[in-house]
Amino acid sequence: MSALEPLVIAALLVMAGATLLMRAGGFWVMGRVPLTPRVRRMLEAVPGSIVAAIVLPVVAKIGPAAALTVATAAAVMVLRRNEFLAVAAGIAMAILARSAGV
């Protein structure tokens, strides 16, 4: 099997083209949408929605240790507004939870 088979190259080019079209299409569409207060609120909620969509399945799969870790990092972030401290607290909680057998 060659590293550069024609079907592999074609698949990569199609995926790259689809990605480019989706990104460009998003900019094109948003250039035509009036930024009303409702649309602005929706766009402001997108980053949190993406984080939830990434983190919650991991928490569901791993269980209580991951839930404790995420809750600790979120609490530190809310209280201290420091990303580095929140990550450090999350890592520390993960270590403690795993050490305790959670």
Secondary structure by P-SEA (a helix, b strand, c coil): cccccaaaaaaaaaaaaaaaaaaaaaaaaaaaccccaaaaaaaaaaaaaaaaaacaaaaaaacaaaaaaaaaaaaaaaacccaaaaaaaaaaaaaaaaaacc
